Amino acid sequence: MPKDIRYLKGVGERRAALFNKKGIKTVEDLLYYFPRSHEDRSETKEIENCMEGETVCVSVTVFSPVKDTQVRRNLLVSTMAVCDSTGALNIVWYNNRYVKGRFMTGDEYIMYGKITRSRGKLEMVNPVYEKKGDERFTGKIVPLYPLTEGLTQKLLQSSMELAIKDTGRLEEYIPSEIRDKYNIAELNYAMKNIHFPDDYESYNIARERFVFEELLILQLALLSKRDDNTSREGVVLEDILCVQDFVSSLPFPLTGAQGKLLMKY
């Protein structure tokens, strides 16, 4: 029996309700909730080479801890300076009270976000950040999923990572001879790489597998329906005078093929 999404580590009743809004009720449902796109966070860039407007990963050291500035009643601006061997970068958060005290001078982080410029200085606003050595969603290609209110990318990414580990080895159901014939990837390889691909070539291989799978299931369903229809006995019409009366009332003659069909009765 499929495992209820509630019992996946870190989900629980409240978050399960959010998943249910997207039709995700089991861990298997979650595995088949495929990304809408991916972000390439696999390569880092030196600060001096960062261009305004681009979204990049940087490997940086905290130069000064977070400083909070209450600009007005409903606007808190938190800033922090980071650097690498080539330059400095300001990190900015708006109305985020959780970053104060989180960063220590000298700590190393991987940060991912969009580069902007303010007062002549480069900035990165509200970045994804992970302590160097503890990377989970930087330094790799990361999935982005369709969301609903309360369901965040971070929650979905973390849950998907756990689901893949928690499920273990999935049982393959497409025979090897069919996979070999059509050059289709094995299920476990495809499932891992549709979500967390090693590279975009691996993602495309995984995607081809699931497109093939979807078409195969559709074809099997159509064949099953056809077999079901042909196995049923048809309705026998013993009195066909109503058919003849109907044909006589038509304002046009039947075609040759239609007439031959009628003669069978």
C-alpha positions in Angstrom: 0.0 0.0 0.0 1.4 3.4 -0.9 2.8 5.4 2.0 0.7 8.4 3.0 2.4 11.7 2.4 1.7 12.6 6.1 4.3 10.1 7.2 7.2 11.4 5.1 9.7 13.0 7.5 9.1 16.7 7.9 5.6 16.7 6.5 2.9 15.9 9.1 -0.8 16.7 9.0 -0.6 20.5 8.3 1.8 20.2 5.4 0.1 17.2 4.1 -3.0 19.3 3.6 -0.9 21.6 1.4 0.3 18.7 -0.7 -3.3 17.4 -1.0 -4.3 20.6 -2.7 -2.0 19.6 -5.6 -3.4 16.0 -5.6 -0.4 14.6 -3.7 -1.7 12.1 -1.2 1.1 9.5 -1.2 4.8 9.4 -1.5 4.3 7.8 -4.9 2.2 10.8 -6.0 5.0 13.1 -4.9 7.6 11.2 -6.9 5.4 11.7 -10.0 5.0 15.4 -9.3 7.6 16.4 -11.9 9.4 19.8 -12.0 8.2 22.6 -14.3 11.9 23.6 -14.9 15.3 23.5 -13.3 17.9 26.1 -12.1 21.5 25.4 -12.8 23.4 26.1 -9.6 26.2 23.7 -10.4 28.9 26.3 -11.1 30.1 29.2 -9.0 31.3 32.6 -10.3 33.9 35.0 -8.9 32.4 38.3 -7.7 34.5 40.4 -10.1 33.0 38.5 -13.0 29.4 38.9 -11.9 27.2 41.0 -14.1 24.2 43.1 -13.1 21.0 41.2 -14.0 22.4 37.7 -14.0 21.5 35.0 -11.5 24.6 33.2 -10.2 26.2 31.1 -7.5 29.1 32.6 -5.5 31.4 31.0 -3.0 31.9 33.7 -0.3 33.2 34.5 3.2 31.2 36.6 5.6 33.1 39.9 6.0 30.7 41.6 8.4 27.6 40.2 10.2 24.0 41.1 9.5 23.0 44.7 10.3 19.3 45.6 10.7 17.9 48.9 9.7 14.2 49.8 10.4 13.6 52.1 7.4 9.9 52.6 8.3 7.3 50.8 10.4 6.6 48.0 8.0 10.1 47.8 6.3 13.1 46.2 7.9 16.2 46.0 5.7 19.0 43.6 6.7 22.4 43.8 5.1 25.6 41.8 5.3 28.9 42.1 3.5 30.6 39.1 1.9 33.7 38.7 -0.2 35.9 36.3 -2.1 39.4 36.8 -3.4 38.3 39.0 -6.2 35.8 41.5 -4.6 33.0 42.3 -2.2 29.2 41.8 -2.4 26.4 43.2 -0.3 23.7 40.7 0.7 20.2 42.2 1.3 17.0 40.9 2.9 13.7 42.7 3.3 11.5 42.0 6.4 13.4 38.9 7.3 14.0 38.8 11.1 15.5 35.3 11.0 18.9 36.2 9.5 20.0 38.4 12.3 22.7 36.5 14.3 22.7 33.6 11.9 26.0 34.5 10.2 29.4 34.8 11.8 32.4 36.7 10.4 34.7 34.3 8.6 32.1 31.6 7.9 32.0 30.4 4.3 28.8 30.1 2.3 27.5 29.3 -1.1 24.9 31.9 -2.2 22.6 31.8 -5.2 20.6 34.8 -6.4 20.2 37.7 -8.8 22.9 40.3 -9.0 21.7 43.9 -8.8 23.5 47.2 -8.3 22.8 49.9 -5.8 24.8 53.1 -5.3 27.5 51.7 -7.5 27.9 48.5 -5.5 26.9 44.9 -6.4 24.1 43.4 -4.4 22.3 40.0 -4.1 18.8 40.3 -2.7 17.2 37.4 -0.6 19.6 34.7 -1.9 19.4 31.0 -1.4 22.3 30.2 1.0 24.0 27.1 2.4 27.0 26.8 4.6 30.0 25.5 2.7 30.3 21.8 3.2 26.6 21.4 4.0 25.3 22.0 0.4 22.0 20.4 -0.5 20.5 22.8 -3.1 23.5 24.6 -4.4 26.3 23.2 -6.4 23.9 21.2 -8.5 21.0 21.4 -10.9 17.9 22.1 -8.8 14.2 21.4 -9.6 11.5 24.1 -9.5 7.9 22.8 -9.0 4.4 24.2 -9.5 3.3 25.7 -6.2 0.2 26.5 -4.3 -0.3 28.9 -1.3 1.9 27.8 1.6 3.8 25.2 -0.5 7.3 26.5 -1.0 10.1 25.4 -3.3 12.3 24.7 -0.3 9.6 22.4 1.2 9.0 20.6 -2.1 12.7 20.2 -2.9 13.5 18.8 0.6 10.5 16.5 0.6 11.3 15.2 -2.9 14.9 14.5 -1.9 13.7 12.6 1.2 11.0 10.7 -0.9 13.6 9.4 -3.3 15.8 8.2 -0.4 12.9 6.9 1.6 11.3 4.9 -1.2 14.5 3.0 -2.0 14.7 1.0 -5.2 11.5 1.2 -7.3 10.3 -1.9 -9.0 10.7 -1.6 -12.8 7.5 -2.4 -14.7 8.6 -1.9 -18.4 10.3 -5.1 -19.5 14.0 -4.9 -20.3 13.4 -6.0 -23.9 11.1 -3.1 -24.6 13.5 -0.6 -22.9 16.4 -2.0 -24.9 14.4 -1.9 -28.2 13.4 1.8 -27.7 16.5 2.9 -25.8 14.5 3.8 -22.7 16.1 4.5 -19.3 15.6 2.3 -16.3 13.0 3.6 -13.8 15.3 4.4 -10.8 17.8 6.3 -13.0 15.0 8.2 -14.6 13.2 9.1 -11.3 16.4 10.5 -9.8 17.4 12.5 -12.9 13.9 13.9 -13.6 14.2 15.7 -10.3 17.9 16.1 -9.5 19.7 15.5 -12.8 23.5 15.1 -12.9 23.4 17.3 -16.0 20.9 18.3 -18.6 21.7 15.3 -20.8 20.7 13.0 -17.9 17.5 15.1 -17.5 16.6 14.7 -21.2 17.1 10.9 -20.9 14.9 10.8 -17.9 12.2 12.9 -19.5 12.2 10.6 -22.6 11.5 7.7 -20.3 8.5 9.2 -18.7 7.1 10.5 -22.0 7.4 7.0 -23.4 5.8 5.6 -20.2 2.8 8.0 -20.5 2.2 7.0 -24.2 2.6 3.3 -23.4 0.0 3.5 -20.6 -2.4 5.4 -22.9 -1.9 2.9 -25.7 -2.5 0.0 -23.3 -5.7 1.6 -22.0 -7.0 2.1 -25.5 -6.3 -1.5 -26.4 -8.0 -2.7 -23.2 -11.0 -0.6 -24.0 -11.1 -2.0 -27.6 -10.9 -5.6 -26.4 -13.7 -4.9 -23.9 -15.9 -3.5 -26.6 -15.3 -6.4 -29.1 -15.9 -9.0 -26.4 -19.5 -7.7 -25.8 -22.5 -9.0 -27.7 -24.1 -6.4 -29.9 -27.8 -5.5 -29.8 -29.9 -7.5 -32.4 -32.5 -5.4 -34.2 -35.2 -7.9 -35.3 -37.7 -5.3 -36.5 -36.1 -2.9 -39.0 -39.2 -1.4 -40.5 -38.4 1.7 -38.5 -35.1 2.0 -40.2 -36.7 1.7 -43.7 -39.3 4.3 -42.8 -36.6 6.6 -41.6 -34.6 6.2 -44.9 -37.8 6.8 -47.0 -38.3 10.1 -45.2 -34.8 11.4 -46.0 -34.8 14.4 -48.5 -31.8 12.8 -50.3 -30.9 9.4 -51.7 -28.4 7.1 -49.9 -25.0 6.6 -51.4 -24.1 3.3 -52.9 -22.1 2.3 -49.8 -25.0 3.3 -47.5 -27.5 1.4 -49.6 -25.3 -1.8 -49.5 -25.1 -1.5 -45.7 -28.9 -1.2 -45.5 -29.4 -4.3 -47.7 -27.6 -6.4 -45.1 -30.7 -6.0 -43.0 
